[in-house]
Amino acid sequence: MARSTVTTFPTRAIRKPCGPPRRRRNSGCRRPRASRWPTFVVGKLPRAPINQHVQIAVNVRCFVHDRKCSTIASMRKQPFLILFIACAGLLHGAGARANVDQMSLLDFSLEQLSDIVVSSVSRQPARLADAPVSLYVIGGADIARAGARSLPEALRLAPNLQVARSDGGTYAITARGLATTLENKLLVMIDGRSVYSPLFSGVFWDAQDVVMEEIERIEVISGPGATIWGANAVNGVINIITRNAASSQGVLLALDGGRRERGASVRQGGQLDGGGHYRLYAKAGEIDDYPDAPGGGLERRQAGFRGDWKHGTRATSVSADVYRSSAHRRGGGETRGSGANLLGRASGILANGSDWRLQASFDHTERVQPGTGAQRLDTLDLDMQHGMRLGASHNLVWGGGYRYAWDRVSGGTQLAFFPADKNLRWANVFAQDKIQLSSTLRMSIGVKLEHNTYTGMEKLPSVRMVWNATPGSVLWAAVSRSVRAPARFDRDLYVRGAGGRYSIEGGPDFVSETVRVAEVGYRAQPLPSLAYSLAVFASDYDRLRTLEPRAGGQGAPTPGAPTPGAPAPGAPGSGPQFANMGEANTRGLEFWSRWQATPRWRVVAGIVLQDIDASLAPGSRDVSGAIGLGTNDPASYWSLRSSHELSDRLQADLALRRVGQLPQPLVPAYYELDLRMAWQARPNVEVALSGQNLLHRSHAEFGQAATRRLIERSVTLQLSSRF
């Protein structure tokens, strides 16, 4: 059974009741006081021997916000003591009534893992073993056994991803190079809803979260996916897929705590009238500041729901989330974020056998950062697709989408966007035809036409060939073109420098960055106990972003409302401007394998070798690297994971990784080791002890030496219960 990382919460209800007022002194009792925040009752433990109910209550606001809350204050000081008390309560009260519906990682054979159905390749269900892309699937059981408590940490499990942490909530995540904390060439979706920000075409990772136990799988594609998913799917696609509500029944309680990181989550799932299912959840967590760096503290809380209905061949899903976060900077201010989203999706099969899908989402985000300003963004996204068979050998998928964003930015003392308010539009149509040329050979041809506010129409074609050389292997090759469309950061940004002048300016003529990619891959399972995947790629990038000094500072637009006391952009002495004078060639190899050494022991290994040759067009005087906007990539990185069932109730998981040296700014190469031991105390209760970064007291992963955080060794106790 797949182990989860969840638990109950400490409660003061176990204190003995107070007597009359005159007898309370020195009696050890505590008279309960009404909380000024709402209290949510999430469940009851079975009867104690003294026939008293112990009610588990979670004061959500106290946990994530009120620093004076004595329960959380004691948790900060003695997290392992609190977790031990919570564990004792679970072991005392939990019975055999748990119905754990997850399966253990080792309960699946390699053949079953190859038969996993994925949807990110062509927007239609397909077997992982037949996918003509470099695709790795992170299963929910993988995440549970790794003890990952955030999405970026879960993504470390993908051997084709480069994940580097800069501080508590800031990561540089990419595939096939060109990494930066403002990464803009990787498309990220949660249940098909794009979470990239049009401010810089990247992801604010501190604003993205889910209950980790509710992740069904994460599909990670390295390489372009623009023909299906559109602009910005340049170096890869990450699709985080959560469980259907029907698979999230009952109560889930989770608690984890360590020296600097703590978190808790609760989920309730049930059945609706008419055959539907639902789940409700709340989650909170915090990361303390680290003493060696100027930032890193993060607090986050989130709640949401999901409902699923199925009637015959039609399925409907509705989900929503709300969140609030704050990131603390030592010596600086507090970056506050909040938001909400609503997602609706319907799909079905028509009488003629064709299938259809409709999806609509609305996303509201707010972000306030001292000195840099505030953003309020509302995004409406509509998407549809239709799949049909044409004759005996053609399988056509076509569709389109429309996305509209209302972006409002108020400038701070350090930067501004002109115009401050802007409406952005994206519209697209696409078609992809899978052609069965013979019993073992097929071809896929597709194109997407996408229109955006800044550059107009972009063409995104791809051609793929697939050959099933043997029943257990597939050889594939592809050529594709993708673009990274301009964001507000490229066109509308102005950074104030000394004397009120602008030290960096957006480029009014900035156009889309482009890439042409050729790939060849081979995926096989030569033995029942061994499966592997190999891909080689060559990518040629053109018109990459550079920051070019300007003689005289001419050519920038004048804002409608000049900043008081500062010259208008374009005045002599203004700073460099964004342009498209960069080029790069990348060549690389991706390899990973799974080996079932014994029925109770599985090993997963992966390595990426890459050569990134960046250059400048004639006449360029790029200064982006000098101010930290340049990319920084290792020549290689590899990982080795071992999952061992030591007994029916004891698991051991080990993960060793190495990341090569980053050249500019210099970050030394490092080795690190993670270890997790899990004990299934009861059928529905698990206790796990996780150690991260055990080989060194601390190490750096990304960023300038003056601002980056050293990632420290840590130990976390995790408890779980389902009932």
Secondary structure, 3 states (H helix, E strand, C coil): CCCCCCCCCCCHHHCCCCCCHHHCCCCCCCCCCCCCCCCEEEEECCCCCCCCCCEEEECHHHHHCCCCCHHHHHHHHCHHHHHHHHHHHHHHHCCCCCCCCCCCHHHCCHHHHHCCEECCCCCCCEEHHHCCCEEEEEEHHHHHHHCCCCHHHHHCCCCCCEEEECCCCCEEEECCCCCCCCCCCEEEEECCEECCECCCCECCHHHCCCCHHHEEEEEEEECCCHHHHCCCCCCEEEEEEECCHHHCCEEEEEEEEECCEEEEEEEEEEECCCCCEEEEEEEEEEECCCCCCCEEEEEEEEEEEEEEEEECCEEEEEEEEEEEEEEEECCCCEEEEEEEEEEEEEEEECCCCCEEEEEEEEEEEEEEECCCEEEEEEEEEEEEEEEEEECCCEEEEEEEEEEEEEEEEEECCCEEECCCEEEEEEEEEEEEEEEECCCCEEEEEEEEEEEECCCEEEEEEEEEEEEEEECCEEEEEEEEEEEECCCHHHHCEEEECHHHCEEEECCCCCCCEEEEEEEEEEEEEEECCEEEEEEEEEEEEEEEEEEECCCCCCCCCCCCCCCCCCCCCCCCCCCCEEEEEEEEEEEEEEEEEEEEEECCEEEEEEEEEEEEEEEECCCCCCCCHHHCCCCCCCCEEEEEEEEEECCCCEEEEEEEEEECCECCCCECCEEEEEEEEEEEEECCEEEEEEEECCCCCEECCCCCCCCCCCEECEEEEEEEEEC
